[in-house]
Amino acid sequence: MELLKLSMAMNKFYNNLQDREKKLLIGAIVLIFLFVVFIYVKGTYDKYNISKKNLIKAKYDYEYVYKKVSNLKLSIDKTSISKNNINLIIKKNNLINAISELSINQENELIQITFKADTISSAITFTESIINNTESKINKINYKNYNESIGVTLIFNS
């Protein structure tokens, strides 16, 4: 009932206004509506920018931690050069039948590994695996092509 009275009073008030006043009132209502929409859109846009910055920061943090963990994992996985470790590398890469005449010699500060491989691809695969899984630094790599096999000599600084 009171809503009806209020509605009638507002209609009477509006009808008593002059045309210029009616246009000003409608303009003010439109401006208030646009201002409310602007405030809502600006707030949403600001939240979006903050979320975007947080995402970029989280991405950089993740990449930083991932690189540190990867480097740590690589350093932990690296072992010293020994016959057992090299045999594990052979088994891990399924090169049991491809690698033969494996020998490891240590002289002064140098470690020399020699072996024969049946193909160049198995020689390269085995060489890369040894280099990547040992803590010693490679000094020299020598490949020789024999009739039936590839001879490889690796020299590491110990």
C-alpha positions as CSV (number, residue, x, y, z in Angstrom):
1,M,0.0,0.0,0.0
2,E,2.7,2.4,0.9
3,L,4.6,1.5,-2.2
4,L,1.6,2.5,-4.3
5,K,1.4,5.9,-2.5
6,L,5.1,6.4,-3.0
7,S,4.8,5.6,-6.7
8,M,1.9,8.0,-7.1
9,A,3.8,10.7,-5.4
10,M,6.8,10.2,-7.6
11,N,4.6,10.3,-10.8
12,K,3.0,13.5,-9.6
13,F,6.4,15.0,-8.8
14,Y,7.7,14.0,-12.2
15,N,4.7,15.3,-14.1
16,N,4.9,18.6,-12.3
17,L,8.5,19.1,-13.6
18,Q,9.2,21.3,-16.7
19,D,10.7,19.6,-19.8
20,R,14.2,21.0,-19.1
21,E,14.1,19.6,-15.5
22,K,12.8,16.2,-16.7
23,K,15.8,16.0,-19.2
24,L,18.2,17.0,-16.4
25,L,16.8,14.4,-14.1
26,I,17.0,11.6,-16.7
27,G,20.5,12.8,-17.6
28,A,21.6,12.6,-13.9
29,I,20.1,9.1,-13.5
30,V,21.9,8.0,-16.7
31,L,25.2,9.5,-15.4
32,I,24.8,7.8,-12.0
33,F,24.1,4.5,-13.8
34,L,27.2,4.9,-16.0
35,F,29.3,5.9,-13.0
36,V,28.2,2.7,-11.1
37,V,29.0,0.6,-14.2
38,F,32.4,2.3,-14.6
39,I,33.3,1.7,-10.9
40,Y,32.3,-2.0,-11.3
41,V,34.3,-2.4,-14.5
42,K,37.3,-0.6,-13.1
43,G,37.3,-2.8,-10.0
44,T,37.1,-5.9,-12.1
45,Y,39.9,-4.7,-14.3
46,D,42.2,-3.8,-11.4
47,K,41.6,-7.3,-9.9
48,Y,42.5,-8.8,-13.3
49,N,45.7,-6.8,-13.4
50,I,46.7,-7.9,-9.9
51,S,45.9,-11.5,-10.8
52,K,47.9,-11.2,-13.9
53,K,50.9,-9.9,-12.0
54,N,50.6,-12.6,-9.4
55,L,50.5,-15.2,-12.1
56,I,53.7,-13.8,-13.7
57,K,55.4,-13.7,-10.3
58,A,54.3,-17.3,-9.6
59,K,55.6,-18.4,-13.0
60,Y,59.0,-16.9,-12.4
61,D,59.1,-18.4,-8.9
62,Y,58.2,-21.8,-10.3
63,E,60.8,-21.6,-13.1
64,Y,63.5,-20.4,-10.6
65,V,62.8,-23.3,-8.2
66,Y,62.5,-25.8,-11.1
67,K,65.9,-24.8,-12.4
68,K,67.5,-25.0,-9.0
69,V,66.0,-28.4,-8.4
70,S,67.0,-29.6,-11.8
71,N,70.6,-28.5,-11.2
72,L,70.6,-30.2,-7.8
73,K,69.1,-33.4,-9.2
74,L,71.8,-33.4,-12.0
75,S,74.6,-32.9,-9.5
76,I,73.1,-35.7,-7.2
77,D,72.7,-38.1,-10.1
78,K,76.2,-37.7,-11.3
79,T,78.6,-40.3,-10.0
80,S,82.3,-41.1,-10.1
81,I,83.7,-43.2,-13.0
82,S,83.8,-46.8,-12.1
83,K,83.3,-50.1,-13.8
84,N,80.1,-50.7,-12.0
85,N,78.6,-47.3,-12.8
86,I,79.5,-47.7,-16.5
87,N,77.9,-51.2,-16.6
88,L,74.8,-49.6,-15.1
89,I,74.8,-47.0,-17.9
90,I,75.2,-49.8,-20.5
91,K,72.1,-51.6,-19.0
92,K,70.1,-48.4,-18.6
93,N,70.6,-47.6,-22.3
94,N,70.1,-51.2,-23.6
95,L,73.6,-51.3,-25.1
96,I,74.6,-54.7,-23.6
97,N,75.2,-56.2,-27.1
98,A,76.4,-53.0,-28.7
99,I,79.4,-52.2,-26.4
100,S,82.5,-54.5,-26.1
101,E,86.1,-54.3,-24.9
102,L,85.4,-51.8,-22.2
103,S,88.4,-50.7,-20.2
104,I,89.0,-48.0,-17.6
105,N,92.5,-46.8,-16.8
106,Q,93.5,-44.1,-14.4
107,E,96.8,-42.3,-14.7
108,N,97.7,-39.3,-12.5
109,E,94.9,-36.8,-12.9
110,L,93.3,-38.5,-16.0
111,I,90.8,-41.3,-16.4
112,Q,90.7,-43.0,-19.8
113,I,87.8,-45.1,-20.9
114,T,88.1,-47.1,-24.1
115,F,85.4,-49.3,-25.7
116,K,84.2,-50.6,-29.1
117,A,80.7,-50.1,-30.4
118,D,79.0,-51.9,-33.2
119,T,77.5,-48.7,-34.7
120,I,78.3,-45.0,-34.5
121,S,74.8,-44.2,-33.0
122,S,75.4,-46.6,-30.1
123,A,78.9,-45.2,-29.6
124,I,77.5,-41.6,-29.4
125,T,74.6,-42.7,-27.2
126,F,77.0,-44.4,-24.8
127,T,79.5,-41.5,-24.8
128,E,76.8,-39.0,-24.1
129,S,75.4,-41.1,-21.2
130,I,78.8,-41.4,-19.6
131,I,79.5,-37.7,-19.9
132,N,76.1,-36.7,-18.6
133,N,76.2,-39.2,-15.6
134,T,79.7,-38.6,-14.3
135,E,81.0,-35.8,-12.1
136,S,84.3,-35.6,-14.0
137,K,84.9,-33.2,-16.8
138,I,85.5,-34.5,-20.3
139,N,89.0,-33.6,-21.7
140,K,89.1,-35.5,-25.0
141,I,86.9,-37.7,-27.2
142,N,88.3,-39.8,-30.0
143,Y,86.4,-42.0,-32.4
144,K,88.1,-44.4,-34.8
145,N,86.3,-46.3,-37.5
146,Y,87.4,-50.0,-37.8
147,N,85.9,-52.4,-40.4
148,E,83.3,-53.9,-38.2
149,S,83.1,-51.5,-35.2
150,I,83.8,-48.0,-33.9
151,G,86.6,-47.5,-31.4
152,V,86.1,-44.8,-28.8
153,T,88.5,-43.3,-26.3
154,L,87.3,-40.9,-23.7
155,I,89.7,-39.0,-21.4
156,F,88.3,-37.3,-18.3
157,N,90.0,-35.0,-15.7
158,S,89.5,-36.6,-12.3
